[in-house]
Amino acid sequence: MARIPYSDPEAPEARALVDRIVAERGSLLHLYQMLIHSPPVAEGWLAFLTAIRQKSRLDGRLRELLIVRIAQINNAPYEADQHIPIALAEGASQAQIDALTNWQDSPLFTAEQRVALAYAEAMTRQVQVPAEVFASVRTVFDDRALVELTATIGAYNMVSRFLEALEVHSQDPR
């Protein structure tokens, strides 16, 4: 159960934003029902995450593998629940999803995925990225891709932290 009640999606100050969220995302997820307690924050969040997920050039399969791995590291089951189906739809295999916790020992990941996963692990666990990890990721990604990769990892760490601080979970009644 969430630590604060979910907001009322019928509240007049949130109605237009709720309609936009449903139009863009297909439904009002628990995350957004919590966020609309503050319509300006929810609107900024939506714009930022839409840019990350739908306007970046980062490969969708890679993006979603990173998001699921971040959710695992941060013990954020709602985030994983939401993104595993997206990862599968983007071309990740169930075997890759199952191997993510031990990706270093698995042959299922490409060289690009490996350096990106190492980068995500460093950013998530340590915040400061060791020089050798950055050097590896720098050899694979150009400037734009590196910015998009870094922003994606940072954004989904933000998502995990928001969800877990407020204890937002898929099975919560609303």
Long-range contacts (C-beta under 8 A, 24 or more apart in sequence): 1-167, 1-169, 1-172, 1-173, 2-30, 2-34, 2-166, 2-167, 2-168, 2-169, 2-172, 3-165, 3-166, 3-167, 4-34, 4-37, 4-166, 6-30, 6-33, 6-34, 6-172, 6-174, 7-33, 7-34, 7-35, 7-36, 7-37, 9-33, 9-36, 11-36, 13-39, 14-39, 14-42, 17-42, 17-43, 17-46, 20-46, 21-46, 24-50, 29-82, 30-78, 30-168, 30-169, 30-170, 30-172, 30-174, 31-78, 31-82, 31-159, 31-162, 31-163, 31-168, 33-174, 34-162, 34-166, 34-168, 48-155, 49-155, 49-159, 52-148, 52-151, 52-152, 52-155, 56-148, 56-151, 56-152, 57-144, 57-145, 57-148, 58-145, 58-148, 58-149, 58-152, 60-90, 60-91, 61-87, 61-90, 61-91, 61-92, 62-112, 62-113, 62-116, 63-90, 63-152, 64-90, 64-92, 65-92, 65-96, 65-97, 65-100, 65-109, 65-113, 65-116, 65-117, 66-116, 66-117, 66-120, 66-149, 66-152, 66-153, 66-156, 67-152, 67-156, 68-97, 68-100, 69-100, 69-103, 69-117, 69-120, 69-121, 70-120, 70-124, 70-153, 70-156, 70-157, 70-160, 71-156, 71-160, 72-100, 72-101, 73-121, 73-124, 73-125, 74-124, 74-157, 74-160, 74-161, 74-164, 75-164, 76-159, 76-160, 76-163, 76-164, 77-169, 77-170, 78-163, 78-168, 78-169, 78-170, 79-156, 79-159, 79-160, 79-163, 81-170, 82-170, 111-140, 112-140, 115-139, 115-140, 116-140, 116-141, 116-149, 119-149, 119-150, 119-153, 120-153, 123-150, 123-153, 123-154, 123-157, 124-153, 124-157
